Amino acid sequence: MKIDAERFRVRPGERVRLKQAPTRVQPCYASKAEYQERLARHVEQLSELQNLLYADDRYALLLVFQAMDAAGKDSCIKHVMSGINPQGCQVYSFKHPSAEELDHDFLWRCMRALPERGRIGIFNRSYYEEVLIVRVHPEILRAQKLAQEGPGRRAVWEKRYRSIADMEAHLERNGTRIVKFFLHVSKDEQRKRFLARIDEPEKNWKFSRQDIEERKYWKDYMRAYEACLEATSAKRSPWYVVPADDKPNARLIVSRIVVDTLKKLDLAYPQLDARRRRELQTLRKLLAK
């Protein structure tokens, strides 16, 4: 079955209602074997395209992953990027900001981790936390010692959306392509995965009381995500709302989108001029002796 990734894309100006967005769709694989075969093909294509991206050295690719807890971000990154050369890829997981980071603007710590040209960067959570968890928990914003509006004013979030959009547009103009994934998991599926983390000893380390506490804010998070997706999905830096109740299907959708994004770039191996070709032929003759 063909993967129609465009159906999951948030178009600029589109109204987002996550309650109406599916968390599970008809799988694009008929069996576990077919899933593994399709993912392997995507991974192989990604590996080839990464080599081309590195050799071309004009573009960078930034993949942003956001989701509620237990939506499968870590496993998605692990499986989709399993064939990537580690030298050409960097993954950053952003936790609570440090004292140094809090003394800078909210984009600063993520900007330091942007991928170089020729590389793929992956943000496991990102600067978008500053309009998501910070919006749900305004006490975090108060701790940031801002000189302007307080956390209760809508203008704070509108200004942050504008800062994010401006920053992403700047990066796009300078060769960094940005693709953003919201792995959309249902509250019931999250509950099942939390139970598995309790029942399976090898997963105990993944679970904490804080995970339960955050479930109480589910509706608040959905409203924050809706506002964020509406305000920051652009033609060149789109958001994709990926149904995540079925982890293998989510991985196939994400990997298809990443492959298609790289294919759309005018990537090419460097072309040698006549002088360089003659030089290589001279060197070849020396080696042949």
N, C-alpha and C positions, 0 to 999 in steps of 0.2 A: 504494500500500500504506500502510495506517495505521501510524503510529509508536506503538508501545506503550511509552512511556517508563517505566512502572511496573516493567517487567521488569528494568530496570537499577538500580532503587533499592535501597539497603541499608536494610533495616528495623531499627529498634531491637532489640537483642538477637540479631540474626541472626549466625550464624557465617559468616565470609568465608573462602573458599578460592580465591585468585586463579588457581591452576592449573586450577581447574574453570570459571572464568568465561571466556566466549568473548572473544577479541580481534578476531574477525570474525564477523559475522552476515549473514543474507540482506539484501542492500541494500533500502532502502525507495524506490529509484528504479530505473527500467528502462534509462535512458540518460543521457548527460551533459546533454542538453537538459532532461529531466525533473528531474534534480537541480537544475539552475540555476533552473528555474521554481519548484520547491518552496522552495528557499532564498530566492528573491526574495520569495515570499509571506510567508515567516516574517519576513524582514527588514522588509517593509512593516508587518506587524502589530506588530513590535517598535517601530518608529518611532512608530506611533500610540499604543501603550501607554506609551511613554516620555513623550510629550507629556502624556498623562493623569496619569501618575505625578508629573510636575513640577507640573502645575496643582493636583492634589489636595494635594500637599505634606504628607502625613501619614506616608508610608512611604519607606524607602530599600531598595534591592536590592543585595546583595553577592554577587558570583559568584566562587568560589574555584576555581582550576585547579591541579591537581597531576598530575604524570606523570613517568615516566622520560624521559631525554633522547631527543629526536627523535620524541616521541609526537604532536606536532602542536599543542601549546598555542597558540603564536603565530599560526599560520595559522587555527586555529579561532576565536580571538578576532577576528582581522582580518576573516574572512568573515561570521561571525554578527553582529558588531556594525557592519557596514559602513554601515548606514543610520541609525545613531544620531547624534543631534545631539551634537557634541563638548562643547557647553556643559553637557550633562546627564549626562556620563559621564566617569569618570576611571579610567585603567589604571595599576597600580603593579606593577613587576617587582622583587622583592626579591632582592638579591644577598647577598654576605657582609656581615655586620653590621659597622658602624663601631665605633671605640673608644667613642664616646658611647653607641651602642645597646647595647653589651655591658655598660655600667655601669647599665643598667636591666633590669627583668624581661623575660622572653622575648617577652611580648605587646606591649610598649610601642611598638616601631617600627611595627607593623601597625595598632595602634589609632589612631595619629596620621593614618592614611590612610583611615579609614572614610568612606564616602559620607554626605553630608548628606541630610536628608529631601528627597524629590523627585528624587534622583539615583541613578544606577547606578554602583556601584564594582566594579572587576574586579581581583582579586589574581592575578597570574601568578606562582605560588608564593606562599607565605604563612607565617603562624605555624606551619603544619603541618610546615614544614621542621625545626622544633625537636623533633619526635618521629619524624622520618624520617631525614634525612641525619645528624643529631646522634646518633641511636640507632645507625646503621650505623658512624659514625666517632666513638666516645666521646671521642677526644682533643679534639674540638671542645668537648664539655661541660666537660672539665677546664680549658679556656682561659677559660670563662665565670666562673670565680672564685666558684662557688656556696658558700654557707656551710653547706649541708646535705649530704645523702647524695652519695656518689661515683657516677660514671657506671655502675658495674657493678651497681647495685641496681635491681631492678624498680620499687621505690617511686618513683623519679624519674619514670618514664614514666607511672605511674598518677596521680601528682599533676598532671602536665602535662595529661593527658587531662581530669582533673577541672577544672582551671583553664580549659581551652578550652571544655568543655561549659558551665561556669558563665557564662563570658563570652558565649558565643553565646546562651544562654538570656536573659541580661540584655539583649542587643541586640534579640532577638525581642520581648521585653516592651515595648521602647521603639520599636518600629516598623520595625526593620531585618530584612528577610527574607534569609536566607542559603541559597544553593544551592551545593553543592560537587561538583565533577566530578573524578573520577580517570580520565584518558584511558588506557585499558588497551591497551598495545601489546605485541606478542610480542617476544621476544629476537631471533628471526630477522628480523622486520620492521625492528627497530631496526638490525640489521646492514646490511640493504639500504639503509636511509636514510643510514647513516654512509658506505657506499661511494659513494652518490650525492653526498654532500658532498665527497668526495675527487675524484670523476671529473668533476664539473661545476664549472668555475672560479668561477662566480658564487655557489657555495655553500661554497667553501673556507673562508671566514671563520667559518663556523658550527662548524667542527670543530677539536678539539684532542686532544692525547695524553690529557688528563684524562678525556675521554669514553670512551676505551678502558679506562683504569684502573677507572672506575666500573662497567663491565660485569662485572668480576670479583666484584662484590658483589651481583649480581643477586638471588640467593636471599635474601640478608640484607635487601635492599630489599623484596622481596615479603613477607617475614615482618613487617617494620616496617609496611608498608601494611595488611596484614591486621589487625594489632592496632589500628592507628589507626582504620581504617574501622569495626571492630566497636565500639570504645569511644566514638566521637564522632558516629555517625550518629543523628540525632534526628528526631522527627516534623516539627518546624518548621525544622530545619536539616539536611536529608538529604544523604547522599552518593549519587552516581550513578556506577556503574562502567560507563563508556562504551567499547564496543569501538572501538579506534582504528587497527586495521590498514588500514581503509578510511577515508581522511580525509573524503571527501564525506559518507559515511554518518554519521560521527561528528558532523559539523557540523549535519546535519539533526536528529539526536537532541538535541544540545545546544540548538539554536535552538527546537525544539519544547518542551523542558522550560522554557526561559526564558519563552517566550510563555505557557505554561500557568500558570506561577508568578504572572506579573503579572495574568493574567485572574482568578485566584482571590482577589485583593485586591479589597476593595469600593471601587474607585477611582471618582471622579466629579468632574466639573468643578464648581467652586464655584457655589452657588446664590445669586442676587442677591435681596435683600429688595425690597419694594415701593418704598421710598425710593430705593434705588440705581437701580432701573429707571426711575423718574420722572426722576432726574437724568440718566441716559443719553439719554432721549428729549429733554430740554431741550437737552442738548449737541448732539444730532443736528440739531435745528432750527436751532441757531446755525451749524453746519457747512453745512447745506443752503442757507443764505442766501449 
